[in-house]
Amino acid sequence: MKKTLISVAVLSLMATPLVITSAQAQTSSTSIYGTLDNGMRYSKNAGHDNIGNAKDGRLSTNSGGLSGSHLGFVGQEDLGQGTHTIFKLEAGINTNSGELNSSSDGKFYGKKSENKSMFGRQAYLGVSNRTFGSMTMGRQYTVSYDVIKNFDPTNNLNQHQTIHHLSGYSDSKNHHNRSDATIKYEYSFANVRTLASYKPGTQVGSISNGSEMAIGMQHQNKQWGIGASYTEIGIAKTAGTAPSHAQALGKTKIFNIAGEYKMDRLKLRTGISHSQLPEVKVGAIFEHPQLAIPHKDQVGSTIFVAAWGLQYELTPRVELSLAKYTKLTYQSTNDVLMDKDRRVVMSGLYKLSKRTDIYSIIDWHSNRAGVSETNRSKNQQSISAGLRHRF
């Protein structure tokens, strides 16, 4: 009898780690998700000669016409009492070559670096609580993008140089959809989300120079929704031994607001963003860990973006949309209009299944100064068609 009791005790002790391991496995989870999007695109007036005159059209394969192709990992662990550890890693993919396609967003006309970031779309870790909200740290969506992404007239169409971004502009070339090394807090109550973020400036002698702060709110229900935010981005020189007052170069200020109204199968969406950019001279920023070196001066300016559009569900499988984007750039010192850029986008989507769609996009681009820095054509038309699969 004594030997039996000893045997049962030993077996119980041996089984204890297995029980603990099993319980832990049930309270944590990791999922793999992603989107693959590929097709073809034809653009008129796409080529250019050595002085920028438009010549001929171009047919090309097109990775990420409707949505950016990506692969992601998302997970959580239950810590008890409504608290979870959460994380997300998301990598962009060029489906034409298999290469990573998610370089970190930069400032001043370029990417932070030429080498492709492995998880350049999102890479964050944090803690969430059902009562107090969540706090995440790492590379993630900005507050200015989070509050309006559900209200963009084209659902934030991924096709390069097709739409203007309601998230605002961190400089005259780059939108403000994502941010590195950012701490973000989010709290939801009923249908209202409140968000705030802070990004350290890594500057010697100052916690404000080079830093970024934002706050935003969003409300959304079955019939209507609205979101708005305010962001300040400090522009500073390289961290070093210079006095803190000599490091500051000014601030970029972004305000945006967008919303939607639903009527049966019709959605009406509109929004605006206002970005105020400081003047920055070439050479003022050098070897900065977060900013790219500008190849020309940034003129002090104000960028105003307005967008409106509608989406219509023709049948449970067919969706149609129409949207117009206007981007106006004014010089800050005298309010002179420096640039006027307009985009019109029409799209159609057919759902083959819950996860697979085929789509077509027709877009028009007009600019009196030329549709790009190297193309003086005042107008450009393009058409895209592709296949998208989500898993």
Residue pairs with C-beta under 8 A, 6 or more apart in sequence:
27 77
27 78
28 75
28 76
28 77
28 78
29 75
29 76
30 73
30 74
30 75
31 73
31 74
31 75
32 71
32 72
32 73
32 391
33 71
33 72
33 73
33 74
33 390
33 391
34 69
34 70
34 71
34 72
34 93
34 390
34 391
35 67
35 68
35 69
35 70
35 388
35 389
35 390
35 391
36 69
36 93
36 95
36 388
36 389
36 391
37 63
37 64
37 65
37 66
37 67
37 68
37 69
37 95
37 158
37 386
37 387
37 388
37 389
38 61
38 62
38 63
38 64
38 65
38 69
38 95
38 96
38 386
38 387
39 61
39 62
39 65
39 359
39 384
39 385
39 386
39 387
40 59
40 60
40 61
40 62
40 384
40 385
40 386
41 59
41 60
41 61
41 62
41 65
41 159
41 382
41 383
41 384
42 57
42 58
42 59
42 60
42 382
42 383
42 384
43 57
43 58
43 380
43 381
43 382
44 57
44 380
44 381
44 382
45 54
45 55
45 56
45 57
45 371
45 375
45 377
45 379
45 380
45 381
46 54
46 56
46 57
46 58
46 375
46 380
47 54
47 55
47 56
47 57
47 58
48 54
48 55
48 374
48 375
48 376
48 377
49 55
51 376
52 370
52 374
52 375
52 376
53 376
53 377
54 375
54 376
54 377
54 380
61 96
62 159
62 384
62 386
63 69
63 93
63 94
63 95
63 96
63 101
64 92
64 94
64 95
64 101
64 158
64 159
65 158
65 159
65 359
65 361
65 384
65 385
65 386
66 157
66 158
66 159
66 347
66 349
66 357
66 359
66 361
66 386
66 388
67 158
67 388
67 390
68 92
68 101
68 121
68 158
69 92
69 93
69 94
69 95
69 101
70 90
70 91
70 92
70 93
70 102
70 121
71 90
71 91
71 93
72 88
72 89
72 90
72 91
72 121
72 122
73 87
73 88
73 89
73 90
74 86
74 87
74 88
74 89
75 86
75 87
75 88
76 84
76 85
76 86
76 87
76 128
77 84
77 85
78 84
79 85
79 127
82 129
82 130
82 131
83 127
83 128
83 129
83 130
84 127
84 128
84 129
85 125
85 126
85 127
86 125
86 126
86 127
86 128
86 134
86 136
87 124
87 125
87 126
88 122
88 123
88 124
88 140
89 119
89 122
89 123
90 102
90 119
90 121
90 122
90 123
91 100
91 102
91 118
91 119
91 120
91 121
92 100
92 101
92 102
92 120
92 121
93 99
93 100
93 101
93 102
94 100
94 101
99 116
100 116
100 117
100 118
100 120
101 116
102 116
102 117
102 118
102 119
102 120
102 121
103 111
103 112
103 113
103 114
103 115
103 116
103 117
103 120
104 111
104 112
104 113
104 117
104 120
104 139
104 178
104 180
105 111
105 112
105 170
105 174
105 175
105 176
105 177
105 178
105 179
105 180
106 112
106 113
106 174
106 291
106 292
107 170
107 171
107 174
107 233
107 235
107 290
107 291
107 292
108 171
108 173
108 174
108 280
108 285
108 291
108 292
108 293
108 294
108 298
109 171
109 172
109 173
109 174
109 292
109 294
109 295
109 296
109 298
110 173
110 174
110 292
110 293
110 294
110 295
111 292
112 180
112 290
112 291
112 292
119 139
120 139
121 178
122 138
122 139
122 140
122 141
122 178
123 138
123 139
123 140
124 136
124 137
124 138
124 139
124 140
124 184
125 136
125 137
125 138
126 134
126 135
126 136
126 137
127 134
127 135
128 134
128 135
132 187
133 185
133 186
133 187
133 188
134 185
134 186
134 187
135 183
135 184
135 185
135 186
136 183
136 184
136 186
137 182
137 183
137 184
138 181
138 182
139 178
139 179
139 180
139 181
139 182
140 178
140 179
140 182
140 184
141 149
141 177
141 178
142 167
142 176
142 177
142 178
142 179
142 182
142 197
142 214
142 231
143 184
143 195
143 196
143 197
143 214
143 215
143 216
143 229
143 231
144 167
144 168
144 176
144 214
144 216
144 229
144 231
144 254
144 256
144 273
145 165
145 167
145 176
145 177
145 178
146 195
146 216
146 218
146 229
147 193
147 195
147 216
147 217
147 218
147 227
147 228
147 229
147 256
147 258
148 166
148 167
148 227
148 229
148 256
148 257
148 258
148 271
149 156
149 167
150 218
150 220
150 225
150 227
150 260
151 166
151 225
151 226
151 227
151 258
151 259
151 260
151 269
151 270
151 271
152 163
152 166
152 258
152 269
152 271
152 307
153 269
153 270
153 271
153 307
153 308
153 309
153 310
153 311
153 321
153 322
153 323
153 324
153 325
153 345
154 162
154 163
154 309
154 321
154 323
154 345
154 347
155 311
155 321
156 163
156 165
157 163
157 345
157 347
157 361
159 361
159 363
159 384
161 365
161 372
162 343
162 345
162 361
162 363
162 365
162 382
163 307
163 323
163 325
163 343
163 345
164 305
164 307
164 325
164 326
164 327
164 341
164 343
165 175
165 176
165 177
165 273
165 305
166 256
166 258
166 271
166 272
166 273
166 305
166 307
167 175
167 176
167 177
167 254
167 256
167 273
168 175
168 176
168 231
168 254
168 255
168 256
168 273
168 274
168 275
168 303
168 305
169 175
169 176
169 254
169 273
169 275
169 277
169 303
169 305
170 176
170 233
170 252
170 254
170 275
171 252
171 277
171 298
172 277
172 298
172 299
172 301
172 303
172 329
176 231
176 233
176 254
176 275
179 197
179 199
179 212
180 199
180 290
181 199
181 200
181 290
182 197
182 198
182 199
182 212
183 197
183 198
183 199
184 195
184 196
184 197
185 195
185 196
185 197
186 193
186 194
186 195
187 193
187 194
187 195
188 194
191 219
191 220
191 221
192 217
192 218
192 219
193 217
193 218
193 219
194 216
194 217
195 214
195 215
195 216
195 217
195 218
195 229
196 213
196 214
196 215
196 216
197 212
197 213
197 214
197 215
198 211
198 212
198 213
199 211
199 212
199 213
200 207
200 210
200 211
201 207
201 208
201 209
201 210
201 211
201 212
201 234
201 236
202 210
202 239
202 289
202 290
203 209
203 210
203 211
203 236
203 239
203 244
203 247
204 239
204 240
204 241
204 242
204 244
204 247
205 243
205 244
205 247
206 236
206 244
206 247
206 248
208 234
208 248
209 234
209 236
209 244
209 247
209 248
210 234
210 235
210 236
210 239
210 247
210 290
211 234
212 231
212 232
212 233
212 234
213 231
213 232
214 229
214 230
214 231
214 232
215 229
215 230
216 227
216 228
216 229
216 230
217 227
217 228
217 229
218 225
218 226
218 227
218 228
219 225
219 226
219 227
220 226
220 227
222 262
223 261
223 262
224 259
224 260
224 261
224 262
225 259
225 260
226 257
226 258
226 259
227 257
227 258
227 259
228 255
228 256
228 257
228 258
229 254
229 255
229 256
230 253
230 254
230 255
231 252
231 253
231 254
231 255
232 251
232 252
232 253
232 254
233 251
233 252
233 253
233 254
234 248
234 251
235 248
235 249
235 250
235 251
235 252
235 278
235 280
235 285
235 291
236 247
236 248
236 249
236 288
237 246
237 247
237 249
237 284
237 285
237 286
237 288
238 285
238 286
238 287
238 288
239 247
239 289
249 278
249 280
249 284
249 285
250 278
250 279
250 280
251 278
252 275
252 276
252 277
252 278
253 275
253 276
254 273
254 274
254 275
254 276
255 273
255 274
256 271
256 272
256 273
256 274
257 271
257 272
258 269
258 270
258 271
258 272
258 307
259 269
259 270
259 271
260 267
260 268
260 269
260 270
261 267
261 268
262 268
265 312
265 313
265 314
266 310
266 311
266 312
266 313
267 310
267 311
267 312
268 308
268 309
268 310
269 307
269 308
269 309
269 310
269 311
269 323
270 306
270 307
270 308
270 309
271 306
271 307
272 304
272 305
272 306
272 307
273 303
273 304
273 305
274 302
274 303
274 304
275 302
275 303
275 304
275 305
276 301
276 302
276 332
277 298
277 300
277 301
277 302
277 303
277 332
278 298
278 300
279 297
279 298
279 299
279 300
279 332
280 294
280 297
280 298
281 297
282 293
282 294
282 295
282 296
282 297
285 291
285 293
285 294
286 293
287 293
299 331
299 332
299 338
300 331
300 332
300 333
301 329
301 330
301 331
301 332
301 338
302 329
302 330
302 332
303 327
303 328
303 329
304 327
304 328
304 329
304 330
305 325
305 326
305 327
305 328
306 325
306 326
307 323
307 324
307 325
307 326
308 323
308 324
309 321
309 322
309 323
309 324
309 345
310 321
310 322
310 323
311 319
311 320
311 321
312 319
312 320
312 321
313 319
314 320
316 351
317 350
317 351
318 348
318 349
318 350
318 351
319 348
319 349
319 351
320 346
320 347
320 348
320 349
321 345
321 346
321 347
321 348
322 344
322 345
322 346
323 344
323 345
324 342
324 343
324 344
324 345
325 342
325 343
325 344
325 345
326 340
326 341
326 342
326 343
327 339
327 340
327 341
327 342
328 337
328 339
328 340
328 341
329 337
329 338
329 339
329 340
329 341
330 336
330 337
330 338
331 338
339 367
339 369
340 367
340 368
341 365
341 366
341 367
342 364
342 365
342 366
342 367
343 363
343 364
343 365
344 363
344 364
345 361
345 362
345 363
345 364
346 361
346 362
346 363
347 359
347 360
347 361
347 362
348 359
348 360
349 357
349 358
349 359
350 357
350 358
350 359
351 357
352 358
355 389
355 390
355 391
356 387
356 388
356 389
356 390
357 387
357 388
357 389
358 385
358 386
358 387
358 388
359 384
359 385
359 386
359 387
359 388
360 383
360 384
360 385
361 382
361 383
361 384
361 385
362 381
362 382
362 383
362 384
363 381
363 382
363 383
363 384
364 379
364 380
364 381
365 371
365 379
365 380
365 381
365 382
366 378
366 379
366 380
367 378
368 378
369 376
370 376
370 377
370 378
371 377
371 378
371 379
371 380
